[in-house]
Amino acid sequence: MNYQQAKKVAKRAGENVIPTVCGMCGPGGPGGGCGVYAFVKNGRFVKVAGMDESPVNRGALCAKGHAAPQWVYSPDRLTHPLRRIGRKGEGTFEKVTWEDAIAQIAERLQLQKREYGPRSLAMLSPAKRSYSDYIVRFLTVHGSPNYGHSGICAVQRAFAFMYTLGDWPKPDYGGSDLILYWGRQPIYSGPVARPAKALLAAKQRGARIVAIKPSVEPDVGMADIWVPVRPGTDTALALALLHVVIKEDLLDHAFIDRWCSGFQRLKTHVKPFAPVWAEKITGVPAGQIKDVARMYATTEQAAIDLGNGVEHTPSSNDAIRSVAILMAITGHLDRPGTNLFVPSPEKNPRKITLKERITQEMVDNLVGPEFPKPFQPFIEGTSSAYYRILESVLTEQPYPVRTIIAPGTQALVSTRGSKNVAAALKKLDFFVVADVARTADLPYADIVLPLATSYEVNHPFQRVPGWLMATNKVIEPVHSPKSIFDFFLDLGVAMGYEGDFWGGDLEAAMDDQLEPMGLTMEELRRNPTGVSDSRKPTVYEKYETVFNRSSPRLSGEPFLPNGRVAIYNSTFEKEGFNPLPQWREPPESTTGTPALLAGYPLILSDYHTSRNFSASWQRNVPRLREIQLHPMLHIHPQTAGERGIRDGDWVKVVSPHGWIKVKAEIYPGIRPDTVMLLHGWWQGCKELGIEDYPLLDGGANVNVMYSVEAQKAYDPLITAMASQTLVEVTKVQKQAGNP
Amino acid sequence: MTTEFIIWFDPEKCTQCYGCEVACRSWRALDRGVRFRKVLNVWRGDFPRVKNHSVAMGCLHCVEPACVAACPEEAIHKRETDGLVRVDEGLCIGCQACWDACLYKIPQFGPKGTMQKCDLCFDQVGREEGPPCVATCPGKALSLIGVSAGEKLEHQKAILALLGERPSRRGSVAQ
C-alpha cells in the first residue's frame, strides 16, 4: 500500500503507522532493504505492510518481513548486558551496566594492544549488513587487519570475476531470451526484491530458463531445463561448457581477438574436458552439457546468474572464472540481454571504512588471509577468513588472536568445523557477543551486549541502488536502547578513538556519510518514503574502461595486466596459482574418494537460504518456525525406500567428520545420490515448545559434517570452504530418549 | 446474475515465498496452527524429469459449497449478494463434517475447536485496501475479483487439478 492508504488503514484501526525499512534479512545486505509500513497499537508493534513507494519491493513483502513483531517481542531477546562469572561454555553470567561492559572491553583491548599489538583483535563479520563498514572502520582505527569475512559468500565471486573481467557483470534480466540460474536461489534470497520478480517477468515474456543445482526448489519448477549437477562439481561442468563451445567453434572471434588474452592456451588446455569426462564427475549427462553449451553460445541475448552455490568448494575460483571466460569468448559481455557491467550510482553516501589508512604492515599481519596477501586488500579492505581466525586460537599459527568480537554472527553455526570452533571459543582470551537475541555462542562470551533491533531506533539510513531511506523508530525499545551502531561509537569513544567515531554522536555519523547525497539525516527523514534516484541510461560495451580498472591492492595495479580479459591469468601465475582454470575434487566426493563410498554412499550438501529464515537466525519466531518445525533432510524416494525411511522419520546422517539427527522429507526433486538440508539449525522456539538442538554431534548443525583440513577443504585463492561430503543415512529407531 | 467474489490464484505468478500465508496470519492475528491461506508444493514426474509447482490455497467460496451442505447445525451459509461462504462460530459445534466434505481441505479448527476460514477480509478494517495476502504478493498471483458462477466453477476445477495426486508432505491437503 502507499503512505496515504497506510495512514487511512491505521486511523480506522486506532493504530499509528510508521514508514521504515524492514530489519528481518539484514538491511544493507543482498535482497534486504525493503520499505515497510509498521503499525503500532497502544505502543505495541502489531503488523507490517509492504511500501508501494519503495523501488525495492514495490508494496510486496515476504514471510520474514511479516513476522517482524514476533521477532521483536521474542522471549529469546537479550535483555541485559552480561559478564561471565562461570566457566567458559557454561553460560553463567551476572548483570552489568552497558557503560561497565563497554569499559571492560576497552580496557582489555588496550591492554592486549600494548602487549600483543593491534592484530590481536579480530571481529567476525555477519553477512553484509548496514553496519559492516563500522566493523571495518573500528578495526582499521585500532590497527588490526583481521576483519573476519565468511570466506563463503559474494566476495568470492567478486574476486574471480574482477581478476578475470575487471568487474562482476550482472545479468540483464529484463532483456535476456535465455537465463542460466547457476547455483543460484533467486526467490529465497529476497523474495520480493528484483531478482525474484525478474525471474517471473522473464518467464512471462517467454525467455527460456535453465536452473543448474542439485535439487528442485520453486525456481527450478519455473525453469524450462533442470541441470541436476552434483554438489561441488560446478568447475567440471564449466570446463566442459568451455570445451564444447571451443570445439564446435561457437565463439565471438572478433571479441576474442580484440579483448581477450591467452585464448590459444585455453584452447589447448580444455581439450581433455569433454562432456563425457564431466558426466562422470558432475552426474550431468554429456548430451545435456552439450545442449546447454550450444543453447547459451548461440542465443545472442543470453545471461548467467551465478549464485552462491558455486562458492562452497575448493575449486570455486576456477568455476567462477570459467564462467567469466565463457561469457567473454561467446560474446555475452556488456551487450543487451547478456551480463552487464553496471556502473555504481553517481552519488553515494561517504564510505567510512578508512581504506586509505591500510598499510603493508597490516596486510603482513593478517592472521588467516581470506585471499592470499598479494591480493589484499580486496574490495572490502583487508580480511581474514572467519574460520581461520578461530583456528589461530587453537594452533597459535601464525599467532593467536586474543579477542574476538561477534556482532550479529554465530561462529558455532555460521562457519564450518564447529568442533574446532567450540574448542577455540573455550580457549580464547576474551570473547564479546553483541546481538539482539540469544546466539549459539553465548555461553562462551565474556561480555554480552543486548542490542535494539532496527524497529527500536532512529538509524541508520538505508542505501540500496535507486533508493535512500531513513530508518524510523517504530516503538520504544523493548529491552536495550542501544543499537549495534551505538556499540561501535561507544566502544570507539571508550578506546580514545572519539575523533574517528564522531565524538560518539550517531546523528553526526549519519550526517557525515550523507553529506555527498546533499542532505542530512533530519532532512532525509522529512521524506517519509525515502528518496529515489533517477536511472542513468545504459551504456554498453564499456570494455576500454572496465578492463583497465585499478584493483584495491595497495599498488593500485589494474585487475587485468594488459587491459584484456585474463583468460590466461598471469597475475595468478606470478603468485604461484593456476593461470588457467583446473578441476579440483572436494575433500570427499564420488569421484575423488571412491574408497569412502562403501561406508558413505551419498553426497551431502546444504542450502544457504530458505523462504522463512535468515541464515541461522529466526528459528525462534513462531510464524516462521511453523512453516518448517524441524530440520528436514531432502532425500529421494528411492534412496529413502532402500533404507526403510519414511516421510517424517528421524534419521541419523553420518559423515567421516561427525553426525546429525534430523527429519527425512521424501523429496522427488533431488538427485538420488545426494541429500541436502538447510544450514544453521540449533535454536529452539519457546512459544512452540521446541527446545534447542545440540550444537555438535547429534544435533542438527550441518557444519560438524564437513572437512576443514587446510590442504583439501579450501580454495587456495578465495578460501571458499567446502560444503560437500559423503554420508550414510539411517533411520533412528524409536527408543527411550529418542523423539 | 450474482457476482461471485473470490481470491483468484494464478499459478504462473507464484514463487512459493509464503508471504501471503504469513501476512494473513499476522494481519488476522490467527491462532497457532490456523491458516486461512496455505502455500503448497506439488510434485509431478520422477527424477530427472521431475517438476514442481506452487499453490497458494485459500477458501474458494465455492458456487455450490460442500461444507454448507454437510454442516449439521446449518452454521455455514453462502451469501447471495456476493457469493461469500461464511461460518457462524456461535452455531458451529466443531464436528468437522465440513472438513470431511471440503475437496480442498480448507476448514481450520483453532484452540476453540470451531471452524474458521478465509472470509476475503470482507468485514475487516481497511478492506478497501484489499486483503493482506493479495497486497503482499510479489508476483501478483492473487487478486480479489468478482466473477460469474461459471467462471468460478472453472477456477474450482483448475485448482483441484493443480493440487494433483502427489502434494508434498507439508503441502499435503490432508494435513
Interface residues (C-beta under 8 A of the other chain):
Chain A: M1 Q5 K8 V9 R12 A13 K47 V48 A49 G50 N57 G59 A60 L61 C62 A63 G65 H66 A67 P69 I187 Y188 P191 V192 A196 K197 L199 L200 K203 Q204 V216 P218 D219 V220 G221 M222 W226 P228 R611 N612 P622 R623 L624 E626 I627 Q628 H636 D647 G648 E665 I666 Y667 P668 G669 I670 R671 P672 E687 L688
Chain B: E12 K13 T15 Q16 C17 Y18 G19 E21 V22 A23 R25 S26 W27 R32 G33 N41 W43 G45 D46 F47 P48 V50 K51 N52 H53 S54 V125 G126 E128 E129 P132 A135 T136 C137 P138 G139 R166 S168 R169 R170
